[in-house]
Amino acid sequence: MPVRAAQQMHAVHLGHAGLALLVALFLQIGVNYANDYSDGVRGTDDERVGPLRLTGSGAAKPRR
């Protein structure tokens, strides 16, 4: 119900909400790339079961 309360106070800013959504999305993408890099450098994804990882699979060198 917090959204409804904000609407009643005329405090809803769709621009701010959209910007927060974009920031959260890009942070998630960045964390995923950092995790892939870290696992690839350490070699913890050598025997991975699941989707292909860019660095862990050797498709990209960690330097790139």
C-alpha positions as a Markdown table, in Angstrom:
| # | Residue | x | y | z |
|---|---|---|---|---|
| 1 | Met | 0.0 | 0.0 | 0.0 |
| 2 | Pro | 2.9 | 2.5 | 0.1 |
| 3 | Val | 2.3 | 3.4 | -3.6 |
| 4 | Arg | -1.3 | 4.2 | -2.8 |
| 5 | Ala | -0.2 | 6.4 | 0.1 |
| 6 | Ala | 2.3 | 8.2 | -2.2 |
| 7 | Gln | -0.5 | 8.7 | -4.8 |
| 8 | Gln | -2.7 | 10.3 | -2.2 |
| 9 | Met | 0.1 | 12.6 | -1.2 |
| 10 | His | 0.8 | 13.4 | -4.9 |
| 11 | Ala | 4.3 | 12.2 | -4.4 |
| 12 | Val | 4.5 | 9.7 | -7.2 |
| 13 | His | 7.3 | 10.4 | -9.7 |
| 14 | Leu | 7.3 | 8.0 | -12.6 |
| 15 | Gly | 10.6 | 9.4 | -13.8 |
| 16 | His | 12.3 | 8.6 | -10.5 |
| 17 | Ala | 10.8 | 5.2 | -10.4 |
| 18 | Gly | 12.0 | 4.5 | -14.0 |
| 19 | Leu | 15.5 | 5.7 | -13.1 |
| 20 | Ala | 15.6 | 3.5 | -10.0 |
| 21 | Leu | 14.6 | 0.6 | -12.1 |
| 22 | Leu | 17.3 | 1.3 | -14.7 |
| 23 | Val | 19.9 | 1.7 | -12.0 |
| 24 | Ala | 18.9 | -1.6 | -10.4 |
| 25 | Leu | 19.0 | -3.4 | -13.8 |
| 26 | Phe | 22.5 | -2.1 | -14.6 |
| 27 | Leu | 23.8 | -2.9 | -11.2 |
| 28 | Gln | 22.5 | -6.5 | -11.6 |
| 29 | Ile | 24.2 | -6.8 | -15.0 |
| 30 | Gly | 27.5 | -5.4 | -13.6 |
| 31 | Val | 27.5 | -7.8 | -10.7 |
| 32 | Asn | 26.9 | -10.7 | -13.0 |
| 33 | Tyr | 29.8 | -9.7 | -15.2 |
| 34 | Ala | 32.0 | -9.3 | -12.1 |
| 35 | Asn | 31.0 | -12.7 | -10.8 |
| 36 | Asp | 31.8 | -14.3 | -14.2 |
| 37 | Tyr | 35.2 | -12.6 | -14.3 |
| 38 | Ser | 36.0 | -13.6 | -10.7 |
| 39 | Asp | 35.0 | -17.3 | -11.3 |
| 40 | Gly | 36.9 | -17.4 | -14.6 |
| 41 | Val | 40.1 | -16.1 | -13.1 |
| 42 | Arg | 39.9 | -18.4 | -10.0 |
| 43 | Gly | 38.9 | -21.4 | -12.1 |
| 44 | Thr | 35.8 | -22.2 | -10.0 |
| 45 | Asp | 33.7 | -22.6 | -13.1 |
| 46 | Asp | 35.8 | -25.3 | -14.7 |
| 47 | Glu | 33.2 | -28.0 | -14.1 |
| 48 | Arg | 30.1 | -25.9 | -14.2 |
| 49 | Val | 26.7 | -27.4 | -14.9 |
| 50 | Gly | 24.4 | -24.8 | -16.3 |
| 51 | Pro | 24.5 | -22.0 | -18.8 |
| 52 | Leu | 27.7 | -21.1 | -20.6 |
| 53 | Arg | 29.8 | -18.4 | -18.8 |
| 54 | Leu | 31.8 | -16.0 | -20.9 |
| 55 | Thr | 35.1 | -16.0 | -19.0 |
| 56 | Gly | 34.7 | -19.3 | -17.2 |
| 57 | Ser | 34.2 | -21.2 | -20.5 |
| 58 | Gly | 37.3 | -19.6 | -22.1 |
| 59 | Ala | 35.2 | -17.8 | -24.8 |
| 60 | Ala | 36.7 | -14.5 | -23.6 |
| 61 | Lys | 40.0 | -13.8 | -21.9 |
| 62 | Pro | 39.7 | -12.1 | -18.5 |
| 63 | Arg | 41.7 | -9.1 | -19.7 |
| 64 | Arg | 38.9 | -8.2 | -22.2 |
